[in-house]
């Protein structure tokens, strides 16, 4: 039981009918707040101080706490019964279930074993299924999952070429002890494996090919109709974006009022949801889109929880959260283009204390045998990215020029997934110009980090790229593509900061320099480098996307004349 104090979140009090009635008595208009989700994540004291609900906030807070004194909150933890030791009668022959599998698969692709098994009770919680895969000295244990209609699946992503053998294990006798094998062949064109952290602050595919995350956000594009989803894929195919932030669950927010076509659990809006029974059609559709993005070379930064919810998916019990996380990792971790994002704006999920995120991180990493990248995204308060299970920083910050500072603080790659959105809607986060978006990308890059894109141009049908996908209308995507090409031309294929304050300079000392002048507009710049080393110089117009090579060579102290307009860069390459 939890006693209510000044530091209790409004959402926790709201979950109690008595507590809700007391809050409404003292703040009758609280539900009319334009962003009630933020109010729910606020403490009583924060709400009293910021919302000015009473001429004297301290008096208001005292009166509310007096009435709430007898109200105790409890966090519901439904301990699901442990799976039975024997799901089937002992008379059932071990390994007798019909099964089907392919006999060869590319390295880093999905091998799938499909089994026909029993389905009495609730197979989602009653059946334990897995398999052990072995190739030479390599052994990998993976979990299986129930896919409805008596079908079970075990998915595996091999990372070694050669002959693999497997043996299933289960509390369902008919599905236990099944053995088989397959050949893992060499990867095909464009298959470089999953993305890993490389050189501390950057990324590369598992085969060593450099990966520069050029990300965009379409939170709920997979919850739209077929035509719109196909349009989103077509748009992406013509862009440079190679990472997509997207949610598992549907979203309830401005410009996101439509009901999704599918729901993740069995049940209905009217009668409620059975959080212990998944809807296979929902997850089949999700993984179909994961595959579609993979064909385009796009990594899926999959957001597992978010606060913009009217269906109850953000306030499941801890045991239901655990079941969901184990299910989705069993279904999707074998896809090489998956990244895990535990949450979007984790602090706004008022029902989940800080220790939940630590527990969730452990659940996901323990049930993902392939060690996919994993992080968590903030609203205001930055998470502790030093946690060992976190692979990289996933930030919501507008000051992308602080990338070098955050690199130093966390010693991990810095991805500012949300630096605001190019668009023209009213909220401050959704109306920056294309020029400003491109500037933020460049400032992040020359300070050794990576920024993320999003677009929020008003649409009469509420189809904004940031939420539902569709068409890109902004001016920044082509310029972001140009930046990616400039970075790829660097000697190491990445940028590391040389100057972390005042000026924007990246490169390799005495070898390569990239100066970015941001919104300033100098008509010349004086360079002071080590004598005796000659460089060729290029003036880069980051907005008009052209490169002008300056005649001659340069060394020591020299001056280069510049166009005298904003968003110019100079590249110096040692001869």
C-alpha positions as CSV (number, residue, x, y, z in Angstrom):
1,X,0.0,0.0,0.0
2,X,1.2,3.5,-0.8
3,X,0.3,6.6,1.3
4,X,-0.4,9.7,-0.7
5,X,2.0,12.6,-0.2
6,X,2.8,15.9,-1.9
7,X,5.1,13.9,-4.2
8,X,2.5,11.4,-5.4
9,X,1.7,11.7,-9.1
10,X,-1.8,12.9,-10.1
11,X,-2.2,9.8,-12.3
12,X,-1.7,7.5,-9.4
13,X,-4.3,9.3,-7.3
14,X,-6.6,9.4,-10.4
15,X,-6.5,5.6,-10.6
16,X,-8.5,5.5,-7.3
17,X,-12.1,6.4,-7.7
18,X,-12.1,8.1,-4.2
19,X,-8.9,9.9,-5.0
20,X,-10.2,11.0,-8.4
21,X,-13.3,12.5,-6.8
22,X,-11.3,14.5,-4.3
23,X,-9.0,15.9,-7.0
24,X,-12.1,16.9,-9.1
25,X,-13.7,18.5,-6.1
26,X,-10.6,20.8,-5.7
27,X,-9.7,21.1,-9.4
28,X,-13.0,20.7,-11.4
29,X,-11.4,21.7,-14.7
30,X,-8.4,19.5,-14.4
31,X,-9.6,17.1,-17.2
32,X,-9.9,20.1,-19.6
33,X,-6.1,20.6,-19.5
34,X,-4.9,20.5,-23.2
35,X,-2.2,18.0,-22.3
36,X,-3.8,16.0,-19.5
37,X,-1.2,13.3,-19.9
38,X,1.4,15.7,-18.6
39,X,-0.8,16.7,-15.7
40,X,-1.2,13.0,-14.7
41,X,2.6,12.7,-14.6
42,X,2.9,15.7,-12.3
43,X,3.1,15.4,-8.6
44,X,0.4,17.1,-6.4
45,X,3.0,19.8,-5.4
46,X,4.0,20.4,-9.0
47,X,0.4,20.8,-10.1
48,X,-0.4,23.2,-7.3
49,X,2.6,25.3,-8.0
50,X,2.4,25.5,-11.8
51,X,-1.3,25.5,-12.5
52,X,-2.2,28.2,-10.0
53,X,-5.4,26.3,-9.1
54,X,-5.7,28.3,-5.9
55,X,-4.6,31.8,-4.9
56,X,-2.4,30.2,-2.3
57,X,-1.0,26.9,-3.7
58,X,0.2,25.8,-0.3
59,X,-3.2,26.1,1.2
60,X,-4.7,24.2,-1.8
61,X,-2.1,21.4,-1.4
62,X,-2.7,21.2,2.4
63,X,-6.5,21.0,1.9
64,X,-6.2,18.3,-0.7
65,X,-3.8,16.2,1.3
66,X,-6.0,16.4,4.3
67,X,-8.9,14.9,2.4
68,X,-6.6,12.3,0.8
69,X,-5.2,11.2,4.1
70,X,-7.3,8.2,4.4
71,X,-6.9,7.1,0.8
72,X,-4.3,4.4,0.2
73,X,-3.1,3.4,-3.2
74,X,-1.9,-0.1,-4.1
75,X,-0.2,-1.2,-7.2
76,X,-2.0,-4.2,-8.7
77,X,0.3,-7.1,-9.3
78,X,-1.4,-10.1,-10.7
79,X,0.8,-13.1,-10.3
80,X,-0.1,-15.3,-13.2
81,X,-0.1,-18.9,-12.2
82,X,3.1,-20.6,-13.2
83,X,2.9,-22.7,-16.3
84,X,2.0,-26.3,-15.5
85,X,4.8,-28.7,-15.5
86,X,2.9,-30.8,-18.0
87,X,0.6,-29.0,-20.4
88,X,-0.5,-32.2,-22.1
89,X,-1.4,-35.6,-20.7
90,X,1.5,-38.0,-20.1
91,X,0.0,-40.3,-22.7
92,X,1.0,-37.9,-25.5
93,X,4.1,-39.0,-27.3
94,X,7.1,-36.7,-26.9
95,X,8.0,-34.8,-30.1
96,X,4.8,-35.9,-32.0
97,X,3.6,-32.5,-33.1
98,X,3.6,-31.8,-36.8
99,X,6.1,-29.2,-37.7
100,X,7.5,-27.4,-40.8
101,X,10.7,-25.6,-41.5
102,X,12.9,-24.5,-44.4
103,X,16.3,-26.3,-44.9
104,X,18.4,-23.2,-45.6
105,X,18.5,-19.5,-44.7
106,X,20.8,-16.6,-45.3
107,X,23.1,-15.4,-42.5
108,X,21.3,-12.8,-40.4
109,X,17.9,-13.8,-41.9
110,X,15.0,-15.5,-40.0
111,X,14.8,-19.2,-39.7
112,X,11.3,-20.2,-38.6
113,X,10.1,-23.5,-37.1
114,X,6.3,-23.8,-37.2
115,X,4.6,-26.3,-35.0
116,X,1.0,-27.5,-34.8
117,X,0.2,-27.9,-31.1
118,X,-2.5,-28.1,-28.5
119,X,-4.4,-24.9,-27.5
120,X,-6.5,-25.7,-24.5
121,X,-6.6,-23.2,-21.6
122,X,-4.6,-20.1,-22.4
123,X,-1.5,-21.1,-24.5
124,X,-0.1,-17.6,-24.1
125,X,0.6,-18.2,-20.4
126,X,0.3,-22.0,-20.1
127,X,2.8,-23.1,-22.7
128,X,6.6,-22.8,-22.4
129,X,8.4,-23.3,-25.7
130,X,11.9,-22.8,-26.9
131,X,14.8,-24.4,-28.8
132,X,18.5,-24.7,-28.6
133,X,20.4,-24.0,-31.8
134,X,24.0,-25.2,-32.2
135,X,26.7,-24.7,-34.9
136,X,30.1,-26.0,-34.1
137,X,31.0,-24.4,-30.7
138,X,28.2,-21.8,-30.9
139,X,24.9,-22.5,-28.9
140,X,21.9,-20.1,-28.8
141,X,18.8,-20.6,-26.7
142,X,15.6,-18.9,-28.1
143,X,12.0,-18.6,-27.0
144,X,9.0,-19.5,-29.0
145,X,5.5,-18.0,-29.0
146,X,1.9,-18.9,-29.7
147,X,0.5,-17.5,-32.9
148,X,-3.2,-18.5,-32.6
149,X,-5.2,-21.3,-34.1
150,X,-3.0,-24.0,-32.6
151,X,0.1,-22.6,-34.3
152,X,3.4,-22.1,-32.5
153,X,6.6,-20.5,-33.9
154,X,10.2,-20.5,-33.0
155,X,12.3,-17.9,-34.8
156,X,16.1,-17.8,-35.0
157,X,18.6,-15.4,-36.6
158,X,21.9,-17.4,-37.4
159,X,25.1,-15.4,-37.4
160,X,27.5,-18.1,-38.5
161,X,27.5,-19.8,-41.9
162,X,27.4,-23.5,-41.9
163,X,25.2,-26.4,-40.6
164,X,23.0,-25.6,-37.6
165,X,21.0,-28.2,-35.6
166,X,18.2,-27.6,-33.1
167,X,16.2,-29.3,-30.5
168,X,13.0,-28.0,-29.0
169,X,12.0,-27.9,-25.4
170,X,8.5,-27.4,-24.0
171,X,6.1,-28.3,-21.2
172,X,3.9,-29.5,-24.0
173,X,5.1,-33.1,-24.6
174,X,4.1,-33.1,-28.3
175,X,6.3,-30.1,-29.0
176,X,9.3,-31.1,-26.9
177,X,12.3,-33.0,-28.2
178,X,11.8,-32.2,-31.9
179,X,15.1,-32.1,-33.7
180,X,16.2,-30.9,-37.0
181,X,18.7,-28.8,-38.9
182,X,19.3,-26.3,-41.7
183,X,22.2,-24.7,-43.6
184,X,23.1,-21.1,-43.1
185,X,24.3,-19.6,-46.3
186,X,26.3,-16.5,-47.0
187,X,24.4,-13.1,-46.8
188,X,22.9,-11.7,-50.0
189,X,23.4,-8.2,-51.4
190,X,22.4,-5.5,-48.9
191,X,22.4,-7.9,-45.9
192,X,25.0,-6.6,-43.5
193,X,23.5,-8.0,-40.3
194,X,22.2,-6.1,-37.3
195,X,23.5,-2.7,-36.3
196,X,26.0,-2.6,-33.5
197,X,27.8,0.2,-31.6
198,X,31.2,0.8,-33.2
199,X,34.2,3.0,-32.1
200,X,32.3,3.9,-28.8
201,X,30.3,6.7,-30.3
202,X,29.2,5.4,-33.7
203,X,27.5,2.5,-35.4
204,X,28.3,-0.2,-37.9
205,X,26.5,-3.3,-39.2
206,X,27.8,-6.6,-37.8
207,X,29.9,-7.2,-41.0
208,X,31.7,-4.0,-40.3
209,X,30.0,-1.8,-42.8
210,X,29.6,1.7,-41.4
211,X,26.0,2.7,-40.5
212,X,25.0,6.4,-40.1
213,X,21.6,6.7,-38.4
214,X,19.5,9.1,-40.5
215,X,16.3,8.7,-38.6
216,X,12.7,9.9,-38.9
217,X,9.6,9.5,-36.8
218,X,6.2,8.1,-37.8
219,X,4.8,7.0,-34.5
220,X,1.7,5.1,-35.6
221,X,2.0,4.7,-39.3
222,X,1.3,1.0,-39.0
223,X,-2.1,1.7,-37.5
224,X,-3.5,3.3,-40.6
225,X,-5.3,1.9,-43.7
226,X,-3.4,-0.1,-46.3
227,X,-3.3,2.7,-48.9
228,X,-1.7,5.2,-46.5
229,X,0.8,2.6,-45.2
230,X,1.8,1.8,-48.7
231,X,2.2,5.5,-49.5
232,X,4.5,5.8,-46.4
233,X,6.7,3.0,-47.7
234,X,6.8,4.6,-51.1
235,X,7.9,7.9,-49.6
236,X,10.6,6.3,-47.5
237,X,11.9,4.4,-50.6
238,X,12.7,7.8,-52.2
239,X,14.4,9.3,-49.1
240,X,17.7,8.9,-47.3
241,X,16.1,7.8,-44.0
242,X,17.4,4.5,-42.7
243,X,15.9,4.5,-39.2
244,X,12.2,4.7,-38.2
245,X,10.9,5.5,-34.8
246,X,7.5,3.9,-34.4
247,X,5.2,2.6,-31.7
248,X,3.8,-0.9,-31.1
249,X,0.7,0.5,-29.5
250,X,-1.8,3.0,-31.1
251,X,-1.7,6.6,-30.0
252,X,-4.3,9.0,-28.6
253,X,-3.2,12.6,-29.1
254,X,-3.8,15.7,-31.2
255,X,-4.1,14.7,-34.9
256,X,-4.4,11.0,-33.6
257,X,-8.1,10.7,-32.8
258,X,-8.9,7.8,-35.2
259,X,-9.3,4.3,-33.9
260,X,-6.7,1.8,-35.1
261,X,-7.7,-1.0,-37.4
262,X,-6.3,-3.6,-35.1
263,X,-5.6,-4.0,-31.4
264,X,-2.8,-5.9,-29.7
265,X,-5.0,-7.8,-27.3
266,X,-8.2,-9.8,-27.6
267,X,-11.2,-7.9,-26.5
268,X,-12.9,-4.7,-27.5
269,X,-13.1,-1.0,-26.7
270,X,-16.5,-1.5,-25.3
271,X,-15.9,-4.6,-23.2
272,X,-12.2,-4.1,-22.3
273,X,-9.1,-6.1,-23.1
274,X,-7.7,-9.5,-22.0
275,X,-4.1,-8.5,-21.5
276,X,-3.2,-12.2,-21.1
277,X,-4.3,-13.0,-24.6
278,X,-2.6,-11.4,-27.6
279,X,-4.2,-10.7,-31.0
280,X,-2.0,-12.5,-33.5
281,X,-3.4,-10.5,-36.5
282,X,-2.1,-7.3,-34.9
283,X,1.4,-8.7,-34.5
284,X,1.4,-10.3,-37.9
285,X,0.7,-6.9,-39.4
286,X,3.4,-5.2,-37.3
287,X,6.0,-7.8,-38.3
288,X,5.0,-7.5,-42.0
289,X,5.8,-3.8,-41.8
290,X,9.1,-4.5,-40.0
291,X,10.0,-6.8,-43.0
292,X,8.9,-4.1,-45.5
293,X,11.2,-1.6,-43.8
294,X,14.0,-4.1,-43.8
295,X,13.7,-4.5,-47.5
296,X,14.2,-0.7,-47.8
297,X,17.3,-0.9,-45.6
298,X,15.5,0.9,-42.7
299,X,16.2,0.0,-39.0
300,X,13.0,-0.2,-36.8
301,X,13.4,1.8,-33.6
302,X,10.4,0.1,-31.9
303,X,8.8,2.0,-29.0
304,X,7.5,-0.5,-26.6
305,X,5.5,1.9,-24.3
306,X,4.2,5.4,-24.6
307,X,1.9,7.6,-22.5
308,X,-0.6,8.8,-25.2
309,X,-3.2,6.2,-24.5
310,X,-6.9,5.8,-24.1
311,X,-7.1,2.0,-24.2
312,X,-5.3,1.1,-21.0
313,X,-2.1,-0.3,-22.7
314,X,0.1,2.1,-20.7
315,X,-1.4,1.1,-17.3
316,X,-1.2,-2.7,-17.5
317,X,-0.2,-4.5,-14.3
318,X,3.5,-5.4,-13.9
319,X,2.9,-9.0,-14.6
320,X,1.0,-8.1,-17.8
321,X,3.9,-5.8,-18.8
322,X,6.2,-8.7,-18.3
323,X,4.1,-11.1,-20.4
324,X,3.9,-8.5,-23.2
325,X,7.7,-7.9,-23.3
326,X,8.5,-11.6,-23.4
327,X,6.0,-12.1,-26.2
328,X,7.2,-9.3,-28.4
329,X,10.8,-10.2,-28.0
330,X,10.1,-13.8,-28.9
331,X,8.2,-12.6,-32.0
332,X,10.5,-9.9,-33.3
333,X,14.1,-10.3,-32.0
334,X,15.1,-12.6,-34.9
335,X,14.6,-9.7,-37.3
336,X,18.0,-8.1,-37.8
337,X,16.6,-4.5,-38.3
338,X,15.0,-4.3,-34.8
339,X,16.1,-1.8,-32.2
340,X,14.3,-1.6,-28.8
341,X,13.1,1.7,-27.3
342,X,11.6,1.0,-23.9
343,X,9.5,4.1,-24.0
344,X,8.8,7.4,-25.6
345,X,8.8,10.1,-22.9
346,X,9.2,7.6,-20.1
347,X,8.5,10.1,-17.3
348,X,5.0,10.7,-18.6
349,X,4.1,7.0,-18.0
350,X,3.0,7.9,-14.4
351,X,2.0,4.3,-13.6
352,X,5.6,3.1,-14.0
353,X,8.1,4.0,-11.4
354,X,11.8,4.2,-12.2
355,X,12.5,0.6,-11.1
356,X,10.1,-0.6,-13.7
357,X,12.4,0.6,-16.5
358,X,15.3,-1.2,-15.0
359,X,13.2,-4.3,-14.8
360,X,12.0,-3.9,-18.4
361,X,15.5,-3.4,-19.6
362,X,16.5,-6.7,-18.0
363,X,13.5,-8.6,-19.4
364,X,14.2,-7.4,-23.0
365,X,17.9,-8.0,-22.9
366,X,17.5,-11.5,-21.3
367,X,14.9,-12.5,-23.9
368,X,16.8,-11.1,-26.9
369,X,19.6,-13.5,-27.7
370,X,21.0,-11.3,-30.4
371,X,21.7,-8.2,-28.3
372,X,19.9,-5.7,-30.4
373,X,20.5,-2.0,-29.7
374,X,18.3,-0.7,-26.8
375,X,17.6,2.6,-25.2
376,X,14.9,4.8,-23.6
377,X,13.6,8.2,-24.6
378,X,12.9,11.2,-22.3
379,X,10.4,13.9,-22.0
380,X,12.4,16.4,-19.9
381,X,14.5,14.3,-17.4
382,X,17.3,12.4,-19.1
383,X,17.5,8.8,-18.1
384,X,20.7,7.3,-16.6
385,X,22.3,6.1,-19.8
386,X,25.2,4.6,-17.9
387,X,23.1,1.6,-17.2
388,X,24.9,-1.4,-18.6
389,X,21.9,-2.7,-20.6
390,X,21.6,0.6,-22.5
391,X,23.5,0.6,-25.8
392,X,23.1,4.3,-26.8
393,X,21.5,7.6,-25.7
394,X,18.1,8.4,-27.2
395,X,17.3,12.0,-26.4
396,X,14.6,14.6,-26.7
397,X,16.6,17.8,-26.8
398,X,16.5,20.9,-29.0
399,X,20.1,21.8,-28.2
400,X,21.8,19.3,-30.5
401,X,25.1,21.3,-30.2
402,X,25.5,19.5,-26.8
403,X,26.2,16.2,-28.4
404,X,29.9,16.3,-27.5
405,X,29.0,17.0,-23.9
406,X,26.7,14.0,-23.7
407,X,29.3,11.8,-25.4
408,X,31.7,12.7,-22.7
409,X,29.1,12.2,-19.9
410,X,27.8,8.8,-21.0
411,X,30.6,7.4,-23.2
412,X,28.1,6.0,-25.7
413,X,26.6,7.1,-29.0
414,X,24.4,10.1,-28.8
415,X,21.2,10.0,-30.9
416,X,18.9,13.1,-30.5
417,X,15.9,11.3,-31.8
418,X,13.6,14.3,-31.2
419,X,15.0,17.7,-31.7
420,X,11.6,19.2,-32.6
421,X,9.7,18.8,-35.9
422,X,9.7,20.7,-39.1
423,X,6.2,22.0,-39.6
424,X,3.6,24.7,-39.0
425,X,1.3,23.5,-36.2
426,X,0.7,25.5,-33.0
427,X,2.8,23.5,-30.3
428,X,6.3,24.9,-30.0
429,X,7.8,21.5,-30.8
430,X,6.0,21.2,-34.2
431,X,6.8,24.4,-36.1
432,X,10.5,24.9,-36.7
433,X,11.6,25.7,-40.3
434,X,13.4,23.4,-42.6
435,X,16.5,25.6,-42.2
436,X,16.4,25.1,-38.4
437,X,16.0,21.4,-38.7
438,X,19.0,21.1,-41.0
439,X,21.0,23.3,-38.7
440,X,20.3,21.0,-35.8
441,X,21.4,18.0,-37.8
442,X,24.7,19.7,-38.7
443,X,25.4,20.9,-35.2
444,X,24.8,17.4,-33.8
445,X,27.0,15.9,-36.5
446,X,30.0,18.1,-36.0
447,X,29.8,17.5,-32.3
448,X,29.9,13.8,-32.8
449,X,26.2,12.9,-32.5
450,X,23.2,12.2,-34.6
451,X,19.9,14.1,-34.9
452,X,16.5,12.7,-35.8
453,X,13.9,14.1,-38.2
454,X,10.1,14.5,-37.9
455,X,7.5,16.6,-39.8
456,X,4.3,18.2,-38.7
457,X,2.7,20.2,-41.5
458,X,-1.0,20.8,-40.9
459,X,-3.2,18.6,-43.1
460,X,-7.0,18.8,-43.6
461,X,-7.3,15.1,-43.0
462,X,-4.9,15.1,-40.0
463,X,-2.3,13.1,-41.9
464,X,0.9,14.4,-40.4
465,X,4.1,12.5,-41.2
466,X,5.2,12.5,-37.6
467,X,2.2,10.4,-36.6
468,X,0.6,8.7,-39.6
469,X,3.2,8.9,-42.4
470,X,2.0,9.6,-45.9
471,X,3.9,12.2,-47.9
472,X,6.9,14.3,-46.9
473,X,6.3,18.0,-47.6
474,X,9.2,19.7,-45.9
475,X,12.4,21.1,-47.2
476,X,14.8,19.4,-44.8
477,X,14.9,15.7,-46.0
478,X,17.0,16.4,-49.1
479,X,19.4,18.5,-47.1
480,X,19.7,15.8,-44.5
481,X,20.5,13.4,-47.3
482,X,23.2,15.8,-48.5
483,X,24.7,15.9,-44.9
484,X,24.8,12.1,-44.9
485,X,26.8,12.2,-48.2
486,X,29.3,14.7,-46.7
487,X,29.8,12.5,-43.6
488,X,30.4,9.4,-45.8
489,X,33.1,11.3,-47.6
490,X,35.1,11.9,-44.4
491,X,38.2,9.7,-44.1
492,X,36.7,7.4,-41.5
493,X,33.1,7.7,-42.6
494,X,32.1,9.4,-39.3
495,X,32.6,12.7,-37.6
496,X,34.3,13.3,-34.3
497,X,34.4,16.7,-32.6
498,X,37.7,18.7,-32.5
499,X,36.2,21.9,-31.0
500,X,33.4,21.2,-28.5
501,X,32.7,24.8,-27.5
502,X,32.3,28.1,-29.4
503,X,33.0,26.8,-32.9
504,X,31.7,23.8,-34.7
505,X,34.8,21.9,-35.9
506,X,35.0,18.1,-36.5
507,X,37.6,15.9,-38.1
508,X,41.0,14.4,-37.5
509,X,43.8,16.7,-36.3
510,X,46.3,17.4,-39.1
511,X,44.4,15.2,-41.5
512,X,40.8,16.4,-42.1
513,X,38.7,19.3,-40.8
514,X,35.1,20.2,-41.2
515,X,34.1,23.7,-40.1
516,X,30.4,24.6,-39.8
517,X,29.3,28.2,-39.4
518,X,25.7,27.4,-38.5
519,X,23.4,30.5,-38.7
520,X,26.3,32.9,-38.7
521,X,27.3,34.6,-42.0
522,X,31.0,35.4,-42.1
523,X,32.4,36.7,-45.4
524,X,35.8,35.2,-44.6
525,X,37.5,33.0,-42.0
526,X,41.0,32.9,-40.7
527,X,42.4,29.4,-40.3
528,X,45.4,28.7,-38.0
529,X,46.8,25.2,-38.6
530,X,50.1,23.5,-38.2
531,X,52.7,24.7,-40.8
532,X,54.1,22.3,-43.3
533,X,50.9,20.4,-44.0
534,X,49.0,21.2,-47.2
535,X,45.2,21.0,-47.6
536,X,42.7,21.3,-50.4
537,X,39.7,23.4,-49.5
538,X,36.0,23.1,-50.3
539,X,33.2,25.5,-49.5
540,X,30.0,23.6,-48.8
541,X,26.6,25.3,-49.0
542,X,24.6,23.1,-46.8
543,X,21.3,24.6,-47.8
544,X,21.7,24.8,-51.5
545,X,23.6,21.5,-51.5
546,X,26.6,22.3,-53.5
547,X,30.4,22.0,-53.1
548,X,32.8,24.5,-54.5
549,X,36.5,23.5,-54.6
550,X,38.8,26.5,-54.0
551,X,41.8,26.7,-56.3
552,X,45.3,26.1,-54.9
553,X,46.5,24.6,-51.6
554,X,46.5,25.9,-48.1
555,X,48.8,25.5,-45.1
556,X,49.6,27.1,-41.7
557,X,47.8,30.4,-41.3
558,X,45.5,31.4,-44.1
559,X,42.3,33.1,-45.0
560,X,39.4,31.8,-47.1
561,X,36.7,34.1,-48.4
562,X,33.2,32.9,-47.8
563,X,29.7,33.8,-49.3
564,X,28.6,35.8,-46.3
565,X,25.4,33.8,-45.7
566,X,24.2,31.3,-43.2
567,X,24.7,27.5,-43.2
568,X,28.1,27.4,-44.9
569,X,30.8,24.8,-44.1
570,X,34.4,24.5,-45.1
571,X,36.1,21.2,-45.6
572,X,39.9,20.9,-45.5
573,X,41.5,17.6,-46.6
574,X,45.2,16.9,-46.3
575,X,47.0,16.4,-49.6
